[in-house]
Structures are given as C-alpha cells and as structure tokens.
C-alpha cells in the first residue's frame, strides 16, 4: 500500500500483457518488438470503473481513480516476409476474462478491449509495423482491494490477407 500526494490510499499494480498471434496464411513472420504494457498504476478508489486507455497511436488516458506511476507503452510487432505492398487485415480478441497476479489479489482487472488498426500495408520488402493498444478496467466492486504485484492477461491478434 502506498499513500499518494493527496493523502488517499492507493494500490500500485504493474502489468505484463501477453499476445498470442496467428497468421492465417502460408507465409509471414511476426516478431514482438515490445509488449503492450499498462505501466505501474495506483488505484485510489474502486467504487466506479477506472480505466487505463492506451491507444495504438500511443495516446494514454486515465479515468475513474486510476493514476499512472510509470508510463504505459503500446505493443509493437514487426511483420515480415509478406507480399510487398499488401494490405494486411488485423483483428483482435480477448482470450482471458481477467488478469492473473503474481501474488494473490482480492481483485483483478479486465482487459476491456484491444485496439489495433484494421489494416496495415506492407512496404516494398513485405514488412510492416503493427502497434497494439488496449483498455484495462478495474472491477468497480467497491469492496475488494488490489495487491501491490504484477498482473498479466492474454489477448490474440490475427493477421489475414
């Protein structure tokens, strides 16, 4: 437990988000350059939904009693060995309902959504960069507490053309 500058009780949580990637074609490689990471946050109250919104463009927004301690980062993937100048259609889905924590926590977060561009186009060498964002949300149950620990959650990205 930590006390933030305004004197309210706050819990710090750090995140690791795991991506499961699929390519619906005979070729193409996907390399994770950096994972989607919501950073370290403080939850000052949990009676209403709090969110950390990291867009795939890199914009960050905190709402509902969540405050950033260390900055979040969008996920980055390098796509290669695709046809040159090809439109790649990107879809995403949650494959895990709530986070897991390294240390048992009374409450867990949910990955409300994953945001990705719907299409990325490869360059002349058949490569492209894909950025991934997401919205992490508190339970808003008002009674349970979050433990100071690392939380993880999984999602899936599909690349089709």
Secondary structure, 3 states (H helix, E strand, C coil): CEECCCCCEEEEEEEEEEEEEEECCCCCEEEEEECCECCEEEECCCCCCCEEEECCCCCEEEECCEEEEECCECEEEEEECCCCCCEEEEEEEECCCECEECCCCCCCCEEEEEEECCEEECCCCCCEEEEEEEEEECCCCCCCCCCCEEEEEEEEEEEEC
